[in-house]
Amino acid sequence: MRALLVFVKDPVPGRVKTRLCPPLSPVQAALLYGAMMRDSVDRFSRIEGVRVLLMAEPPLGGLASSPPGGHPLLEQRGEDLGGRLTDAFGRAFASGFTAVAAVGSDHPTLPLSHIQTAFRLLESGSPCVLGPAEDGGYCLVGLSRPLPEIFRGIDWSTARVLDQTEARLSGLGLRAGRLDPWYDVDTVQDLRRLRADLAAPLEGLSRTREALRSLPGGQEP
C-alpha cells in the first residue's frame, strides 16, 4: 500500500516558476512548468506497486478537467506548505496506505530509483525518508506513519528547511533515512543543468525537451 503524492499547480502565467522570470516571460515559464509537471507524473507512473495521487494547489483551473496521467486529483488544504503536507499525508494514511512519499513536480529528471529506495527504507522500518534538494530543502519526504510535528515551525522556501526538519525528527527521538541530493528547477542555473541533463538519452521527457527548444534563442539560459 504505497502512495506517491505529487504536488502540482495549474500552469498559469505569473503563478508558476516566477524565479525564472526574467530571462523567461511568464508565459514561457508556465509552458515549461506544465511540460515538466506532465513529464514528471508520466515518469513517476512507471513505478510498479505505487499509487499516484495528485495534490493540486487551488484554484485547480484546467487541472480539474485534464489531470496529468488521469490520476486522482485532490485539492490541497492548509495555510502553508507545512499544513498542506500534514493534511495530504493524513488523508493518505487514513485511506489505508502504509508507506507514503511526497514529491514536487519541478524536478523531472529525479531518478526513479530515489523513489523506489524511499519506499524500501520506509517498509524496512524508517519512520521518515528525506531526499535533500541542493538548495537546502528537500525534493522528497516519505513517512511510514503520520508525523505532523516535522512540518510545524519550518521556514519554508529557505535553505534551512532540511536542517530544521531533521532537528524536529531528532526532538522526537527519530532519525530520517537519507537519499542522494537532487535539484529543483527554480533558477537559471538549474535550467542550464536541466538542458545539459536532457542531452542524455533519458526517456519520458519529450514535453520538457520541446518546451526548452521552443524558447527564443535570445532568451535561452
Residue pairs with C-beta under 8 A, 6 or more apart in sequence:
1 96
1 97
1 98
1 99
2 49
2 50
2 51
2 97
2 98
2 99
2 100
2 101
2 119
3 50
3 51
3 53
3 92
3 95
3 97
3 99
3 100
3 101
4 44
4 47
4 50
4 51
4 52
4 53
4 100
4 101
4 102
4 103
4 115
5 53
5 55
5 88
5 89
5 92
5 100
5 101
5 102
5 103
6 40
6 41
6 44
6 52
6 53
6 54
6 55
6 68
6 71
6 102
6 103
6 104
6 105
7 55
7 57
7 76
7 84
7 88
7 102
7 103
7 104
7 105
8 37
8 41
8 54
8 55
8 56
8 57
8 63
8 68
8 105
9 15
9 16
9 33
9 37
9 56
9 57
9 105
10 56
10 57
10 59
10 60
10 61
10 62
10 63
11 30
11 31
11 33
11 34
11 37
11 62
12 30
12 61
13 25
13 26
13 27
13 29
13 30
14 26
14 30
15 30
16 29
16 30
16 33
16 34
17 24
17 29
17 30
17 32
17 33
17 106
17 185
17 186
18 26
18 29
19 186
19 187
20 29
20 32
20 185
20 186
20 187
20 188
20 191
21 29
22 219
23 188
23 219
23 220
23 221
24 32
24 215
24 219
25 219
28 214
28 215
28 219
31 211
31 214
32 185
32 208
32 211
32 212
32 215
33 105
33 106
34 207
34 211
35 207
35 208
35 210
35 211
36 105
36 106
36 108
36 185
36 207
36 208
36 211
37 68
37 105
37 106
38 68
38 69
38 207
39 108
39 204
39 205
39 206
39 207
39 208
40 103
40 105
40 106
40 107
40 108
40 110
41 52
41 54
41 68
41 69
41 71
41 105
42 68
42 69
42 204
43 108
43 112
43 203
43 204
43 205
44 50
44 52
44 103
44 112
44 115
45 52
45 69
45 71
46 112
46 204
47 112
47 115
47 116
50 115
50 119
51 97
52 69
52 71
53 71
53 72
53 74
53 92
54 63
54 67
54 68
54 71
54 72
54 73
54 74
55 74
55 75
55 76
55 84
55 88
55 102
56 63
56 64
56 67
56 73
56 74
56 75
56 76
57 76
57 84
58 75
58 76
60 73
60 75
63 73
64 73
67 73
74 88
74 91
76 84
76 87
76 88
77 83
77 84
77 87
78 84
78 85
78 86
78 87
80 156
81 151
81 154
81 156
81 157
82 151
82 152
82 153
82 154
82 156
83 151
85 102
85 141
85 151
86 148
86 151
86 152
88 102
89 100
89 102
89 143
89 146
89 147
89 148
90 146
90 148
92 100
93 100
93 143
93 145
93 146
98 123
98 144
99 119
99 122
99 123
99 142
99 143
99 144
100 142
100 143
100 144
101 115
101 118
101 119
101 122
101 129
101 140
101 141
101 142
101 143
102 140
102 141
102 142
103 110
103 115
103 131
103 139
103 140
104 139
104 184
106 184
106 185
106 186
107 133
107 139
107 182
107 183
107 184
107 185
108 185
108 194
108 205
108 208
109 182
109 194
109 197
109 198
109 202
109 205
110 131
110 139
110 140
110 182
111 182
114 131
114 139
114 140
114 179
114 180
114 182
115 140
117 129
117 179
118 129
118 131
118 140
118 142
118 177
118 179
119 142
121 129
121 142
121 177
122 129
122 142
122 143
122 144
122 177
123 144
125 144
126 142
126 144
126 176
126 177
127 143
127 144
127 145
127 147
127 169
127 174
127 176
128 141
128 142
128 143
128 144
128 147
128 150
128 169
128 174
128 176
128 177
129 140
129 141
129 142
129 143
129 176
129 177
129 178
129 179
130 138
130 140
130 141
130 142
130 162
130 165
130 166
130 176
130 177
130 178
130 179
131 138
131 139
131 140
131 141
131 179
131 180
131 181
131 182
132 138
132 139
132 162
132 178
132 179
132 180
132 181
132 182
133 139
133 162
133 181
133 182
133 183
133 184
134 181
134 182
134 183
135 159
135 183
135 184
135 186
136 158
136 159
136 160
136 161
136 162
136 163
137 157
137 158
137 159
137 161
137 162
137 184
138 161
138 162
138 165
139 182
139 183
139 184
140 179
141 165
147 169
147 172
147 174
149 168
149 171
149 172
150 165
150 168
150 169
150 172
151 165
152 168
153 164
153 168
154 160
154 161
154 164
154 165
154 168
155 161
155 164
165 176
166 176
169 175
169 176
183 190
183 193
184 190
185 191
185 194
188 221
189 221
191 221
192 221
194 208
194 212
195 212
195 221
198 205
198 208
198 209
198 212
212 220
